[in-house]
Amino acid sequence: MKRKKAVTFVEEAGKVSGVKVEPVILEGHPADRIMKFAEQEDMDLIVMGTLGRTGLNRFLLGSIAENVVRHSKTPVMVVKGEAENEN
């Protein structure tokens, strides 16, 4: 399950850095849910990862981070990650 793996990764990174992490998994359209949750919780910043896909992959998969950056009322910081081998 990718969600659990992602949550565990972020929790561990927070522990190492001394940052308090409160994991939340939201259901629904990702960009909309992220923006709504940030507003409801009065967050100062949304931090998102992206794989930096381009061309056809980006068109087919869409870009949640781009959607949030363009439409969020909350400031957004996007961090480029490395794509796992998709083969």
Stockholm file with secondary structure:
# STOCKHOLM 1.0

chainA/1-87         MKRKKAVTFVEEAGKVSGVKVEPVILEGHPADRIMKFAEQEDMDLIVMGTLGRTGLNRFLLGSIAENVVRHSKTPVMVVKGEAENEN
#=GR chainA/1-87 SS CHHHHHHHHHHHHHHHHTCCCCCCCCCSCHHHHHHHHHHHTTCSCEEEEECCCCHHHHHHHCCHHHHHHHHCSSCEEEEECCCCCCC
#=GC SS_cons        CHHHHHHHHHHHHHHHHTCCCCCCCCCSCHHHHHHHHHHHTTCSCEEEEECCCCHHHHHHHCCHHHHHHHHCSSCEEEEECCCCCCC
//
